[in-house]
């Protein structure tokens, strides 16, 4: 399952990216088709965040080729969301307004997005006073209100307690399931250290090591089939 014959959302060829002397991505070749749900796994520093940032255009490659379908709308979520010092509702409405929605409509659509993540009760609260779990749900509402075709998530539940983790993961599963029936299903690429979450949310798993893609397999094969040694030890270490 490496993107198939359909027109890819993104295609990378031998991409290299450095931060000073640190080689964060080394010869990455990758193709992701619309509608895929891809998990990026690997040890700390293996390049997962960098790859996500590259896919979202936040950093540029130093060498290699990257082609992306610019017609598809993208949104990205981070481990710790950045909220503006205004109400939860305004945080979503401002994102919509910046994308050209009239303020009145933006406020209404924001409320609908808050309902979807069950935050309507705190719509008027300063977003920065919400709990970490509520802020991540708000970030999800803000991203989702923009109706992205592609959702990139960098360890979206890593800094949450188990309860909030389950809530956010359930929302992601819900969004993915709702989008699966849509004409254009959402493409999701997320990094995670939580292999249970990877099993539940991903269809394809990419294992990274030192900026390289060491394994790229359908989720079932990743957890049940033979793996390159490093990836096998990683999975084993996580499962004990
Ligand atoms: N802004 C930066 N400046 C310098 N080096 C960086 C920067 N961001 C990342 N790096 C380095 O690039 C490499 C890849 O980092 P990256 O954050 O992409 O890995 P990761 O797999 O997402 O790690 P983690 O699981 O800890 O989030 C690491 O060696 C990291 O120290």
py3Dmol code that shows the C-alpha trace and the ligand (Angstrom):
import py3Dmol

protein = """\
ATOM      1  CA  UNK A   1       0.000   0.000   0.000  1.00  0.00           C
ATOM      2  CA  UNK A   2       2.318   2.759  -1.136  1.00  0.00           C
ATOM      3  CA  UNK A   3      -0.063   5.188  -2.711  1.00  0.00           C
ATOM      4  CA  UNK A   4      -1.308   3.103  -5.636  1.00  0.00           C
ATOM      5  CA  UNK A   5      -1.753   4.367  -9.153  1.00  0.00           C
ATOM      6  CA  UNK A   6      -4.040   7.307  -8.324  1.00  0.00           C
ATOM      7  CA  UNK A   7      -2.630  10.792  -8.481  1.00  0.00           C
ATOM      8  CA  UNK A   8      -0.670  11.251  -5.259  1.00  0.00           C
ATOM      9  CA  UNK A   9      -1.335  14.023  -2.762  1.00  0.00           C
ATOM     10  CA  UNK A  10       2.398  14.241  -2.277  1.00  0.00           C
ATOM     11  CA  UNK A  11       5.492  12.663  -3.770  1.00  0.00           C
ATOM     12  CA  UNK A  12       9.026  12.981  -2.368  1.00  0.00           C
ATOM     13  CA  UNK A  13      12.131  11.810  -4.191  1.00  0.00           C
ATOM     14  CA  UNK A  14      15.438  11.452  -2.366  1.00  0.00           C
ATOM     15  CA  UNK A  15      14.708  14.368  -0.056  1.00  0.00           C
ATOM     16  CA  UNK A  16      17.447  15.553   2.282  1.00  0.00           C
ATOM     17  CA  UNK A  17      16.977  18.126   5.017  1.00  0.00           C
ATOM     18  CA  UNK A  18      19.565  19.425   7.479  1.00  0.00           C
ATOM     19  CA  UNK A  19      19.458  21.647  10.541  1.00  0.00           C
ATOM     20  CA  UNK A  20      23.029  22.961  10.552  1.00  0.00           C
ATOM     21  CA  UNK A  21      25.142  19.806  10.789  1.00  0.00           C
ATOM     22  CA  UNK A  22      22.241  17.580  11.816  1.00  0.00           C
ATOM     23  CA  UNK A  23      20.880  15.475   8.990  1.00  0.00           C
ATOM     24  CA  UNK A  24      17.166  15.252   9.893  1.00  0.00           C
ATOM     25  CA  UNK A  25      15.988  13.623   6.633  1.00  0.00           C
ATOM     26  CA  UNK A  26      18.268  11.513   4.460  1.00  0.00           C
ATOM     27  CA  UNK A  27      17.192  10.369   1.005  1.00  0.00           C
ATOM     28  CA  UNK A  28      13.473  10.116   1.749  1.00  0.00           C
ATOM     29  CA  UNK A  29      11.389   8.775  -1.124  1.00  0.00           C
ATOM     30  CA  UNK A  30       7.682   8.602  -0.419  1.00  0.00           C
ATOM     31  CA  UNK A  31       4.335   8.776  -2.139  1.00  0.00           C
ATOM     32  CA  UNK A  32       1.042   9.333  -0.307  1.00  0.00           C
ATOM     33  CA  UNK A  33      -2.289   9.060  -2.101  1.00  0.00           C
ATOM     34  CA  UNK A  34      -5.445  10.970  -1.157  1.00  0.00           C
ATOM     35  CA  UNK A  35      -7.419   9.186   1.576  1.00  0.00           C
ATOM     36  CA  UNK A  36      -4.476   7.323   3.104  1.00  0.00           C
ATOM     37  CA  UNK A  37      -4.032   7.149   6.887  1.00  0.00           C
ATOM     38  CA  UNK A  38      -0.331   6.984   7.582  1.00  0.00           C
ATOM     39  CA  UNK A  39       1.443   6.705  10.946  1.00  0.00           C
ATOM     40  CA  UNK A  40       5.060   7.789  11.355  1.00  0.00           C
ATOM     41  CA  UNK A  41       6.849   5.898  14.118  1.00  0.00           C
ATOM     42  CA  UNK A  42      10.435   5.723  15.328  1.00  0.00           C
ATOM     43  CA  UNK A  43      12.707   6.705  18.178  1.00  0.00           C
ATOM     44  CA  UNK A  44      13.126  10.305  19.384  1.00  0.00           C
ATOM     45  CA  UNK A  45      15.017  12.323  16.817  1.00  0.00           C
ATOM     46  CA  UNK A  46      14.375   9.924  13.923  1.00  0.00           C
ATOM     47  CA  UNK A  47      12.846  12.723  11.820  1.00  0.00           C
ATOM     48  CA  UNK A  48       9.069  12.288  12.204  1.00  0.00           C
ATOM     49  CA  UNK A  49       8.315  15.920  13.111  1.00  0.00           C
ATOM     50  CA  UNK A  50      10.658  17.159  10.418  1.00  0.00           C
ATOM     51  CA  UNK A  51       8.904  15.058   7.800  1.00  0.00           C
ATOM     52  CA  UNK A  52       5.503  16.374   8.917  1.00  0.00           C
ATOM     53  CA  UNK A  53       6.799  19.961   8.877  1.00  0.00           C
ATOM     54  CA  UNK A  54       8.202  19.426   5.403  1.00  0.00           C
ATOM     55  CA  UNK A  55       4.863  18.014   4.204  1.00  0.00           C
ATOM     56  CA  UNK A  56       3.126  21.105   5.590  1.00  0.00           C
ATOM     57  CA  UNK A  57       5.619  23.492   3.980  1.00  0.00           C
ATOM     58  CA  UNK A  58       7.015  24.770   7.286  1.00  0.00           C
ATOM     59  CA  UNK A  59      10.574  23.771   6.377  1.00  0.00           C
ATOM     60  CA  UNK A  60      12.200  23.302   3.005  1.00  0.00           C
ATOM     61  CA  UNK A  61      14.241  20.424   1.602  1.00  0.00           C
ATOM     62  CA  UNK A  62      17.928  20.974   0.869  1.00  0.00           C
ATOM     63  CA  UNK A  63      18.051  18.400  -1.897  1.00  0.00           C
ATOM     64  CA  UNK A  64      15.692  16.101  -3.737  1.00  0.00           C
ATOM     65  CA  UNK A  65      12.249  16.620  -5.214  1.00  0.00           C
ATOM     66  CA  UNK A  66       8.877  17.300  -3.640  1.00  0.00           C
ATOM     67  CA  UNK A  67       5.636  17.515  -5.563  1.00  0.00           C
ATOM     68  CA  UNK A  68       2.406  18.279  -3.797  1.00  0.00           C
ATOM     69  CA  UNK A  69      -1.163  18.674  -5.050  1.00  0.00           C
ATOM     70  CA  UNK A  70      -1.689  22.311  -4.140  1.00  0.00           C
ATOM     71  CA  UNK A  71      -5.440  22.033  -4.762  1.00  0.00           C
ATOM     72  CA  UNK A  72      -5.811  19.974  -1.578  1.00  0.00           C
ATOM     73  CA  UNK A  73      -6.287  21.977   1.622  1.00  0.00           C
ATOM     74  CA  UNK A  74      -4.011  21.081   4.516  1.00  0.00           C
ATOM     75  CA  UNK A  75      -4.145  21.643   8.266  1.00  0.00           C
ATOM     76  CA  UNK A  76      -1.636  20.662  10.919  1.00  0.00           C
ATOM     77  CA  UNK A  77      -1.974  19.934  14.627  1.00  0.00           C
ATOM     78  CA  UNK A  78       0.923  20.019  17.083  1.00  0.00           C
ATOM     79  CA  UNK A  79       1.560  18.266  20.382  1.00  0.00           C
ATOM     80  CA  UNK A  80       0.881  21.518  22.231  1.00  0.00           C
ATOM     81  CA  UNK A  81      -1.574  23.723  20.352  1.00  0.00           C
ATOM     82  CA  UNK A  82      -1.077  27.459  20.212  1.00  0.00           C
ATOM     83  CA  UNK A  83      -4.229  29.304  21.252  1.00  0.00           C
ATOM     84  CA  UNK A  84      -4.843  33.038  20.925  1.00  0.00           C
ATOM     85  CA  UNK A  85      -5.784  34.944  24.073  1.00  0.00           C
ATOM     86  CA  UNK A  86      -9.472  35.142  23.203  1.00  0.00           C
ATOM     87  CA  UNK A  87     -12.548  32.930  23.491  1.00  0.00           C
ATOM     88  CA  UNK A  88     -12.620  29.347  22.260  1.00  0.00           C
ATOM     89  CA  UNK A  89     -15.224  30.351  19.690  1.00  0.00           C
ATOM     90  CA  UNK A  90     -13.110  33.257  18.418  1.00  0.00           C
ATOM     91  CA  UNK A  91     -10.066  31.013  18.075  1.00  0.00           C
ATOM     92  CA  UNK A  92     -11.976  28.934  15.530  1.00  0.00           C
ATOM     93  CA  UNK A  93     -13.795  31.908  13.971  1.00  0.00           C
ATOM     94  CA  UNK A  94     -10.540  33.809  13.385  1.00  0.00           C
ATOM     95  CA  UNK A  95      -9.062  30.870  11.492  1.00  0.00           C
ATOM     96  CA  UNK A  96     -12.136  30.809   9.247  1.00  0.00           C
ATOM     97  CA  UNK A  97     -12.099  34.589   8.832  1.00  0.00           C
ATOM     98  CA  UNK A  98      -8.432  34.479   7.797  1.00  0.00           C
ATOM     99  CA  UNK A  99      -9.467  32.014   5.098  1.00  0.00           C
ATOM    100  CA  UNK A 100     -12.055  34.424   3.731  1.00  0.00           C
ATOM    101  CA  UNK A 101     -15.263  33.611   5.644  1.00  0.00           C
ATOM    102  CA  UNK A 102     -17.337  36.631   6.725  1.00  0.00           C
ATOM    103  CA  UNK A 103     -17.090  37.238  10.474  1.00  0.00           C
ATOM    104  CA  UNK A 104     -20.783  36.545  11.181  1.00  0.00           C
ATOM    105  CA  UNK A 105     -20.670  33.234   9.315  1.00  0.00           C
ATOM    106  CA  UNK A 106     -17.301  32.414  10.842  1.00  0.00           C
ATOM    107  CA  UNK A 107     -18.737  32.776  14.362  1.00  0.00           C
ATOM    108  CA  UNK A 108     -21.649  30.462  13.471  1.00  0.00           C
ATOM    109  CA  UNK A 109     -19.465  27.852  11.823  1.00  0.00           C
ATOM    110  CA  UNK A 110     -17.108  28.038  14.791  1.00  0.00           C
ATOM    111  CA  UNK A 111     -19.948  27.179  17.141  1.00  0.00           C
ATOM    112  CA  UNK A 112     -20.897  24.179  14.994  1.00  0.00           C
ATOM    113  CA  UNK A 113     -17.250  23.023  15.072  1.00  0.00           C
ATOM    114  CA  UNK A 114     -17.180  23.390  18.868  1.00  0.00           C
ATOM    115  CA  UNK A 115     -20.329  21.286  19.127  1.00  0.00           C
ATOM    116  CA  UNK A 116     -18.659  18.580  17.115  1.00  0.00           C
ATOM    117  CA  UNK A 117     -15.902  18.277  19.722  1.00  0.00           C
ATOM    118  CA  UNK A 118     -18.335  18.867  22.607  1.00  0.00           C
ATOM    119  CA  UNK A 119     -16.844  22.198  23.637  1.00  0.00           C
ATOM    120  CA  UNK A 120     -19.936  24.336  23.072  1.00  0.00           C
ATOM    121  CA  UNK A 121     -20.227  24.731  26.856  1.00  0.00           C
ATOM    122  CA  UNK A 122     -16.926  26.614  27.000  1.00  0.00           C
ATOM    123  CA  UNK A 123     -17.331  28.604  23.758  1.00  0.00           C
ATOM    124  CA  UNK A 124     -17.028  31.937  25.598  1.00  0.00           C
ATOM    125  CA  UNK A 125     -14.090  30.919  27.816  1.00  0.00           C
ATOM    126  CA  UNK A 126     -10.604  32.259  27.153  1.00  0.00           C
ATOM    127  CA  UNK A 127      -9.019  29.407  25.209  1.00  0.00           C
ATOM    128  CA  UNK A 128      -5.799  29.633  27.211  1.00  0.00           C
ATOM    129  CA  UNK A 129      -7.654  28.785  30.424  1.00  0.00           C
ATOM    130  CA  UNK A 130      -8.889  25.451  29.031  1.00  0.00           C
ATOM    131  CA  UNK A 131      -7.284  22.150  30.030  1.00  0.00           C
ATOM    132  CA  UNK A 132      -4.679  20.558  27.762  1.00  0.00           C
ATOM    133  CA  UNK A 133      -7.234  18.025  26.530  1.00  0.00           C
ATOM    134  CA  UNK A 134      -9.821  20.724  25.839  1.00  0.00           C
ATOM    135  CA  UNK A 135      -7.224  22.822  24.003  1.00  0.00           C
ATOM    136  CA  UNK A 136      -6.305  19.896  21.789  1.00  0.00           C
ATOM    137  CA  UNK A 137     -10.000  19.279  21.031  1.00  0.00           C
ATOM    138  CA  UNK A 138     -10.288  22.997  20.248  1.00  0.00           C
ATOM    139  CA  UNK A 139      -7.279  22.749  17.933  1.00  0.00           C
ATOM    140  CA  UNK A 140      -8.993  19.857  16.213  1.00  0.00           C
ATOM    141  CA  UNK A 141     -12.210  21.880  15.849  1.00  0.00           C
ATOM    142  CA  UNK A 142     -10.183  24.786  14.466  1.00  0.00           C
ATOM    143  CA  UNK A 143      -8.439  22.563  11.948  1.00  0.00           C
ATOM    144  CA  UNK A 144     -11.623  20.749  11.035  1.00  0.00           C
ATOM    145  CA  UNK A 145     -13.655  23.925  10.537  1.00  0.00           C
ATOM    146  CA  UNK A 146     -11.397  24.671   7.576  1.00  0.00           C
ATOM    147  CA  UNK A 147     -12.529  21.398   5.978  1.00  0.00           C
ATOM    148  CA  UNK A 148      -9.030  20.165   5.199  1.00  0.00           C
ATOM    149  CA  UNK A 149      -8.402  17.439   2.654  1.00  0.00           C
ATOM    150  CA  UNK A 150      -5.189  16.620   4.474  1.00  0.00           C
ATOM    151  CA  UNK A 151      -4.700  16.554   8.233  1.00  0.00           C
ATOM    152  CA  UNK A 152      -1.144  16.382   9.585  1.00  0.00           C
ATOM    153  CA  UNK A 153      -0.743  15.618  13.282  1.00  0.00           C
ATOM    154  CA  UNK A 154       2.499  15.706  15.252  1.00  0.00           C
ATOM    155  CA  UNK A 155       2.023  13.496  18.335  1.00  0.00           C
ATOM    156  CA  UNK A 156      -1.455  14.903  18.891  1.00  0.00           C
ATOM    157  CA  UNK A 157      -2.091  13.092  22.176  1.00  0.00           C
ATOM    158  CA  UNK A 158       1.431  12.857  23.616  1.00  0.00           C
ATOM    159  CA  UNK A 159       1.013  15.518  26.281  1.00  0.00           C
ATOM    160  CA  UNK A 160      -2.480  14.484  27.406  1.00  0.00           C
ATOM    161  CA  UNK A 161      -3.625  12.378  30.364  1.00  0.00           C
ATOM    162  CA  UNK A 162      -5.174   8.973  29.540  1.00  0.00           C
ATOM    163  CA  UNK A 163      -8.750  10.267  29.615  1.00  0.00           C
ATOM    164  CA  UNK A 164      -8.080  13.251  27.339  1.00  0.00           C
ATOM    165  CA  UNK A 165      -5.951  10.999  25.122  1.00  0.00           C
ATOM    166  CA  UNK A 166      -8.924   8.678  24.589  1.00  0.00           C
ATOM    167  CA  UNK A 167     -11.238  11.624  23.871  1.00  0.00           C
ATOM    168  CA  UNK A 168      -8.953  13.144  21.242  1.00  0.00           C
ATOM    169  CA  UNK A 169      -8.225   9.766  19.673  1.00  0.00           C
ATOM    170  CA  UNK A 170     -11.958   9.007  19.488  1.00  0.00           C
ATOM    171  CA  UNK A 171     -12.507  12.319  17.715  1.00  0.00           C
ATOM    172  CA  UNK A 172      -9.763  11.558  15.219  1.00  0.00           C
ATOM    173  CA  UNK A 173     -11.275   8.127  14.546  1.00  0.00           C
ATOM    174  CA  UNK A 174     -14.691   9.740  14.214  1.00  0.00           C
ATOM    175  CA  UNK A 175     -13.454  12.360  11.760  1.00  0.00           C
ATOM    176  CA  UNK A 176     -11.615   9.760   9.725  1.00  0.00           C
ATOM    177  CA  UNK A 177     -14.686   7.492   9.649  1.00  0.00           C
ATOM    178  CA  UNK A 178     -17.017  10.353   8.679  1.00  0.00           C
ATOM    179  CA  UNK A 179     -14.598  11.421   5.979  1.00  0.00           C
ATOM    180  CA  UNK A 180     -14.230   7.856   4.713  1.00  0.00           C
ATOM    181  CA  UNK A 181     -17.751   8.036   3.306  1.00  0.00           C
ATOM    182  CA  UNK A 182     -17.142  11.425   1.729  1.00  0.00           C
ATOM    183  CA  UNK A 183     -16.478  11.975  -1.964  1.00  0.00           C
ATOM    184  CA  UNK A 184     -12.934  12.994  -1.085  1.00  0.00           C
ATOM    185  CA  UNK A 185     -11.851  11.114   2.059  1.00  0.00           C
ATOM    186  CA  UNK A 186      -9.446  12.969   4.310  1.00  0.00           C
ATOM    187  CA  UNK A 187      -5.765  12.102   4.161  1.00  0.00           C
ATOM    188  CA  UNK A 188      -4.213  11.722   7.616  1.00  0.00           C
ATOM    189  CA  UNK A 189      -0.506  11.589   8.418  1.00  0.00           C
ATOM    190  CA  UNK A 190       0.381  11.476  12.108  1.00  0.00           C
ATOM    191  CA  UNK A 191       3.377  10.733  14.296  1.00  0.00           C
ATOM    192  CA  UNK A 192       2.933   8.753  17.470  1.00  0.00           C
ATOM    193  CA  UNK A 193       4.886   6.840  20.093  1.00  0.00           C
ATOM    194  CA  UNK A 194       1.691   5.037  21.051  1.00  0.00           C
ATOM    195  CA  UNK A 195       1.586   1.806  19.077  1.00  0.00           C
ATOM    196  CA  UNK A 196      -1.949   1.010  20.232  1.00  0.00           C
ATOM    197  CA  UNK A 197      -3.045   4.291  18.740  1.00  0.00           C
ATOM    198  CA  UNK A 198      -1.147   3.500  15.546  1.00  0.00           C
ATOM    199  CA  UNK A 199      -3.011   0.192  15.261  1.00  0.00           C
ATOM    200  CA  UNK A 200      -6.347   1.880  15.841  1.00  0.00           C
ATOM    201  CA  UNK A 201      -5.939   4.862  13.532  1.00  0.00           C
ATOM    202  CA  UNK A 202      -3.484   4.016  10.765  1.00  0.00           C
ATOM    203  CA  UNK A 203      -3.765   1.903   7.638  1.00  0.00           C
ATOM    204  CA  UNK A 204      -0.090   2.269   6.731  1.00  0.00           C
ATOM    205  CA  UNK A 205       2.932   2.531   9.019  1.00  0.00           C
ATOM    206  CA  UNK A 206       6.283   4.105   8.241  1.00  0.00           C
ATOM    207  CA  UNK A 207       9.167   3.374  10.586  1.00  0.00           C
ATOM    208  CA  UNK A 208      11.921   6.012  10.582  1.00  0.00           C
ATOM    209  CA  UNK A 209      15.480   5.814  11.806  1.00  0.00           C
ATOM    210  CA  UNK A 210      18.121   8.560  11.534  1.00  0.00           C
ATOM    211  CA  UNK A 211      16.050  10.438   8.963  1.00  0.00           C
ATOM    212  CA  UNK A 212      15.479   7.399   6.753  1.00  0.00           C
ATOM    213  CA  UNK A 213      12.338   5.382   6.038  1.00  0.00           C
ATOM    214  CA  UNK A 214      13.343   1.910   7.143  1.00  0.00           C
ATOM    215  CA  UNK A 215       9.943   0.203   6.782  1.00  0.00           C
ATOM    216  CA  UNK A 216       6.785   1.276   4.973  1.00  0.00           C
ATOM    217  CA  UNK A 217       4.019  -1.308   5.321  1.00  0.00           C
ATOM    218  CA  UNK A 218       0.269  -1.815   5.665  1.00  0.00           C
ATOM    219  CA  UNK A 219      -0.581  -1.709   9.375  1.00  0.00           C
ATOM    220  CA  UNK A 220      -1.323  -5.449   9.593  1.00  0.00           C
ATOM    221  CA  UNK A 221       2.026  -6.385   8.037  1.00  0.00           C
ATOM    222  CA  UNK A 222       3.891  -3.938  10.252  1.00  0.00           C
ATOM    223  CA  UNK A 223       2.597  -5.579  13.418  1.00  0.00           C
ATOM    224  CA  UNK A 224       2.474  -9.186  12.190  1.00  0.00           C
ATOM    225  CA  UNK A 225       5.002  -9.669   9.435  1.00  0.00           C
ATOM    226  CA  UNK A 226       8.780  -9.752   9.373  1.00  0.00           C
ATOM    227  CA  UNK A 227      10.418  -6.363   9.918  1.00  0.00           C
ATOM    228  CA  UNK A 228      13.897  -4.945   9.495  1.00  0.00           C
ATOM    229  CA  UNK A 229      15.794  -5.586  12.741  1.00  0.00           C
ATOM    230  CA  UNK A 230      15.655  -2.000  14.075  1.00  0.00           C
ATOM    231  CA  UNK A 231      11.920  -1.747  13.528  1.00  0.00           C
ATOM    232  CA  UNK A 232      11.352  -5.188  15.074  1.00  0.00           C
ATOM    233  CA  UNK A 233      13.242  -4.206  18.222  1.00  0.00           C
ATOM    234  CA  UNK A 234      11.352  -0.924  18.382  1.00  0.00           C
ATOM    235  CA  UNK A 235       7.975  -2.661  18.234  1.00  0.00           C
ATOM    236  CA  UNK A 236       9.082  -5.339  20.703  1.00  0.00           C
ATOM    237  CA  UNK A 237      10.398  -2.713  23.114  1.00  0.00           C
ATOM    238  CA  UNK A 238       7.119  -0.858  22.964  1.00  0.00           C
ATOM    239  CA  UNK A 239       5.014  -3.919  23.491  1.00  0.00           C
ATOM    240  CA  UNK A 240       6.660  -5.340  26.625  1.00  0.00           C
TER     241      UNK A 240
END
"""
ligand_1 = """\
31
LIG
N 15.103 23.321 14.908
C 16.057 22.396 14.963
N 17.355 22.766 15.022
C 18.351 21.845 15.067
N 18.129 20.517 15.064
C 16.858 20.108 15.011
C 15.755 21.013 14.969
N 14.605 20.308 14.932
C 14.971 19.001 14.956
N 16.309 18.878 15.011
C 17.081 17.628 14.990
O 16.701 16.912 13.830
C 16.584 15.525 14.096
C 15.156 15.046 13.794
O 14.291 15.660 14.731
P 12.701 15.472 14.704
O 12.133 16.421 15.711
O 12.223 15.558 13.321
O 12.548 13.966 15.211
P 11.281 13.207 15.800
O 11.358 11.821 15.256
O 10.049 13.992 15.546
O 11.603 13.172 17.357
P 10.579 13.137 18.616
O 9.963 11.767 18.624
O 11.482 13.370 19.784
O 9.585 14.254 18.420
C 17.006 15.344 15.566
O 18.352 15.023 15.598
C 16.746 16.713 16.158
O 17.593 16.941 17.264
"""
view = py3Dmol.view(width=600, height=400)
view.addModel(protein, "pdb")
view.setStyle({"model": 0}, {"cartoon": {"style": "trace"}})
view.addModel(ligand_1, "xyz")
view.setStyle({"model": 1}, {"stick": {}})
view.zoomTo()
view.show()
